[in-house]
């Protein structure tokens, strides 16, 4: 347990019991096994364990808050540094400016609640892997939802098509949902089955595929307006951007 106590001191966590040290070490072993991780040196192992312990401490503090409506847990990023995690985020500074006029959405009659998952307009959660393509996943999900609301059929469209073919965005280096919608106005979106996701930049193959869904119109809610955002969500699944590098995200 001595080296674990050394790691606790290194990451700035106050002394914990031997029982906690054993439990968190076992958690890390399970994490390594689950995600197929390997480390070339003892130093690398201990460094990754230190990152894991930092996140475990954060998770415990978050879950100790009885007012939360969620439960935090470990995932594949639990042994990464914040710098490593930020390197895969898809909302870059050069694409963060608002490029469209805001839409004056009617907010006079808003439903008390809406859950598009229960209405068949949202596909299961996906993993973007080590590619800053969140903008493509968000855009595709909104297009899929709008199509489902209009036709009653929920397609699974190709995020990789946007990564490869939306030239106004930068693929795995980041992009903007509005650019994706503009692309989909001119180019029909392929299904994911026809254009599978690879999680890396590639050459555009859309001309070789048969697209099935296009965008006809889209809107941008008023900045800072909760009512406008609610009105947009009432119409269908809506893309939002959050700072996912900040804790507790």
C-alpha positions as CSV (number, residue, x, y, z in Angstrom):
1,X,0.0,0.0,0.0
2,X,3.0,2.3,0.4
3,X,3.2,3.2,-3.3
4,X,-0.6,4.0,-3.3
5,X,-0.2,6.3,-0.4
6,X,2.6,8.0,-2.3
7,X,0.3,8.5,-5.3
8,X,-2.4,9.9,-3.1
9,X,0.1,12.5,-1.8
10,X,1.2,13.2,-5.4
11,X,-2.4,14.0,-6.6
12,X,-3.2,16.0,-3.5
13,X,-5.7,13.7,-1.9
14,X,-5.7,13.4,1.9
15,X,-4.8,10.0,3.4
16,X,-7.4,7.3,2.9
17,X,-7.9,4.0,4.7
18,X,-6.1,0.9,3.5
19,X,-9.6,-0.5,2.6
20,X,-10.1,2.5,0.2
21,X,-6.7,2.0,-1.3
22,X,-7.3,-1.6,-2.0
23,X,-10.7,-0.9,-3.5
24,X,-9.5,1.9,-5.8
25,X,-6.5,-0.3,-6.9
26,X,-9.0,-3.1,-7.8
27,X,-11.1,-0.6,-9.7
28,X,-8.1,0.4,-11.7
29,X,-7.2,-3.2,-12.5
30,X,-10.8,-3.7,-13.7
31,X,-10.5,-0.5,-15.8
32,X,-7.3,-1.7,-17.4
33,X,-8.8,-5.1,-18.2
34,X,-12.1,-3.7,-19.5
35,X,-10.4,-1.2,-22.0
36,X,-7.5,-3.4,-22.9
37,X,-4.8,-1.0,-21.6
38,X,-1.2,-1.8,-21.3
39,X,1.8,0.2,-20.0
40,X,5.4,-0.2,-21.0
41,X,6.9,0.9,-17.7
42,X,6.1,1.0,-14.0
43,X,6.3,4.8,-14.1
44,X,3.6,4.9,-16.8
45,X,1.4,2.5,-14.8
46,X,1.7,4.6,-11.7
47,X,1.1,7.8,-13.7
48,X,-2.2,6.4,-15.1
49,X,-3.2,5.1,-11.8
50,X,-2.7,8.6,-10.4
51,X,-5.0,10.0,-13.0
52,X,-7.6,7.3,-12.3
53,X,-7.5,8.0,-8.5
54,X,-8.0,11.7,-9.2
55,X,-11.2,10.9,-11.2
56,X,-12.3,8.4,-8.6
57,X,-12.0,11.1,-5.9
58,X,-14.1,13.5,-8.0
59,X,-16.7,10.8,-8.7
60,X,-17.0,10.1,-4.9
61,X,-17.5,13.8,-4.1
62,X,-20.1,14.2,-6.9
63,X,-22.1,11.2,-5.8
64,X,-22.0,12.3,-2.2
65,X,-24.1,15.3,-3.2
66,X,-27.7,14.3,-2.4
67,X,-29.2,17.0,-4.6
68,X,-27.8,15.5,-7.8
69,X,-30.3,13.9,-10.2
70,X,-27.5,11.7,-11.8
71,X,-24.8,9.3,-10.8
72,X,-21.2,9.7,-12.0
73,X,-19.0,6.8,-12.9
74,X,-15.8,5.8,-14.6
75,X,-15.4,5.4,-18.4
76,X,-12.6,4.9,-20.9
77,X,-11.2,8.4,-20.2
78,X,-10.6,7.8,-16.5
79,X,-6.8,7.4,-16.9
80,X,-6.4,10.3,-19.3
81,X,-5.0,13.7,-18.4
82,X,-7.2,16.7,-19.0
83,X,-4.9,17.8,-21.9
84,X,-5.3,14.4,-23.6
85,X,-9.1,14.6,-23.2
86,X,-9.3,18.2,-24.6
87,X,-7.3,17.1,-27.7
88,X,-10.3,15.1,-29.0
89,X,-13.0,17.7,-28.3
90,X,-14.7,18.8,-31.5
91,X,-15.7,22.4,-30.8
92,X,-12.6,24.5,-31.7
93,X,-12.2,28.2,-31.1
94,X,-12.2,29.0,-34.8
95,X,-15.6,27.3,-35.2
96,X,-17.3,28.6,-32.1
97,X,-18.7,31.9,-33.5
98,X,-22.4,32.1,-34.3
99,X,-22.7,32.1,-38.1
100,X,-26.4,32.3,-38.5
101,X,-29.2,34.7,-37.6
102,X,-31.1,33.6,-34.6
103,X,-34.7,32.5,-35.2
104,X,-37.7,34.1,-33.5
105,X,-39.4,30.8,-32.3
106,X,-42.9,31.0,-30.9
107,X,-42.6,30.5,-27.2
108,X,-46.3,31.2,-26.3
109,X,-47.4,27.6,-26.0
110,X,-44.7,25.3,-24.5
111,X,-45.4,21.7,-23.3
112,X,-44.6,20.9,-19.7
113,X,-42.2,18.3,-20.8
114,X,-41.1,16.3,-23.9
115,X,-38.9,13.2,-24.2
116,X,-38.1,12.4,-27.9
117,X,-36.5,9.1,-26.8
118,X,-39.9,7.7,-25.9
119,X,-41.4,9.0,-29.2
120,X,-38.9,7.0,-31.3
121,X,-36.9,10.0,-32.5
122,X,-33.5,9.3,-30.8
123,X,-31.0,6.5,-31.6
124,X,-28.9,4.9,-28.9
125,X,-25.8,6.7,-27.6
126,X,-22.6,6.2,-29.7
127,X,-18.9,6.5,-29.1
128,X,-17.0,9.0,-31.3
129,X,-13.7,7.4,-30.3
130,X,-10.5,9.5,-30.5
131,X,-12.0,11.9,-33.1
132,X,-13.2,15.4,-32.4
133,X,-16.5,14.7,-34.3
134,X,-19.1,15.6,-31.6
135,X,-20.4,18.3,-34.0
136,X,-21.1,15.6,-36.6
137,X,-22.8,13.3,-34.1
138,X,-25.0,16.1,-32.8
139,X,-26.0,17.3,-36.3
140,X,-26.8,13.8,-37.5
141,X,-28.9,13.0,-34.4
142,X,-31.0,16.2,-34.9
143,X,-31.5,15.3,-38.6
144,X,-32.5,11.7,-37.7
145,X,-34.9,13.0,-35.2
146,X,-36.5,15.5,-37.5
147,X,-36.9,12.8,-40.2
148,X,-38.5,10.4,-37.6
149,X,-41.0,13.1,-36.5
150,X,-41.9,13.9,-40.1
151,X,-42.1,10.3,-41.5
152,X,-42.4,8.0,-38.5
153,X,-39.2,6.2,-39.5
154,X,-36.0,6.7,-37.5
155,X,-32.9,6.4,-39.8
156,X,-29.3,5.8,-38.7
157,X,-27.3,8.3,-40.8
158,X,-23.6,8.5,-41.4
159,X,-21.5,10.8,-39.1
160,X,-18.5,9.7,-41.1
161,X,-19.9,11.4,-44.2
162,X,-19.9,14.7,-42.4
163,X,-16.4,14.1,-41.1
164,X,-15.1,13.3,-44.5
165,X,-17.2,15.6,-46.8
166,X,-18.2,18.8,-44.9
167,X,-15.3,20.9,-46.1
168,X,-16.3,24.0,-44.0
169,X,-15.6,21.9,-40.9
170,X,-12.4,20.2,-40.1
171,X,-13.3,16.5,-39.5
172,X,-11.7,15.1,-36.4
173,X,-10.2,18.5,-35.7
174,X,-13.6,20.0,-35.0
175,X,-16.6,21.5,-36.8
176,X,-19.9,23.3,-36.4
177,X,-23.4,22.0,-36.6
178,X,-24.6,24.8,-38.9
179,X,-21.9,23.8,-41.4
180,X,-23.2,20.2,-41.2
181,X,-26.8,21.4,-41.9
182,X,-25.6,23.5,-44.8
183,X,-23.8,20.4,-46.2
184,X,-26.9,18.3,-45.8
185,X,-29.0,20.8,-47.6
186,X,-27.0,20.2,-50.8
187,X,-25.9,16.6,-50.3
188,X,-28.2,13.7,-49.2
189,X,-27.0,11.9,-46.1
190,X,-26.1,8.3,-46.5
191,X,-27.0,5.6,-43.9
192,X,-24.4,4.5,-41.4
193,X,-24.6,1.0,-42.9
194,X,-23.6,2.4,-46.3
195,X,-21.0,4.8,-44.9
196,X,-19.6,3.3,-41.7
197,X,-18.0,5.4,-38.9
198,X,-14.2,4.9,-38.7
199,X,-13.3,7.6,-36.1
200,X,-10.6,9.2,-38.2
201,X,-10.4,11.6,-41.1
202,X,-10.9,10.1,-44.6
203,X,-11.6,10.9,-48.2
204,X,-15.1,11.8,-49.1
205,X,-17.0,8.8,-50.5
206,X,-20.5,10.3,-50.8
207,X,-20.4,10.4,-54.6
208,X,-20.1,6.7,-54.5
209,X,-23.0,6.2,-52.2
210,X,-26.8,6.7,-52.5
211,X,-28.0,9.3,-50.0
212,X,-31.4,9.0,-48.5
213,X,-32.1,12.1,-46.3
214,X,-31.6,15.9,-46.9
215,X,-32.1,19.0,-44.8
216,X,-34.7,21.5,-46.0
217,X,-34.5,24.0,-43.2
218,X,-33.1,24.5,-39.7
219,X,-33.2,27.2,-37.1
220,X,-31.0,28.6,-34.4
221,X,-32.6,29.5,-31.0
222,X,-32.0,32.9,-29.5
223,X,-28.8,33.0,-27.5
224,X,-29.3,33.0,-23.7
225,X,-33.1,32.4,-24.0
226,X,-34.3,29.4,-22.1
227,X,-37.8,29.8,-23.6
228,X,-36.4,29.8,-27.1
229,X,-34.4,26.6,-26.3
230,X,-37.5,24.9,-24.9
231,X,-39.5,25.9,-27.9
232,X,-36.8,24.4,-30.2
233,X,-36.8,21.1,-28.2
234,X,-40.6,21.0,-28.3
235,X,-40.3,20.9,-32.1
236,X,-37.6,18.1,-32.1
237,X,-34.2,17.0,-30.9
238,X,-31.9,20.0,-30.7
239,X,-28.1,20.3,-30.8
240,X,-26.3,22.0,-28.0
241,X,-22.7,22.5,-27.1
242,X,-21.3,22.1,-23.6
243,X,-17.7,22.3,-22.2
244,X,-17.3,18.6,-21.7
245,X,-13.7,19.1,-20.6
246,X,-15.0,20.7,-17.3
247,X,-15.8,18.5,-14.3
248,X,-18.1,16.9,-13.5
249,X,-18.6,16.2,-17.2
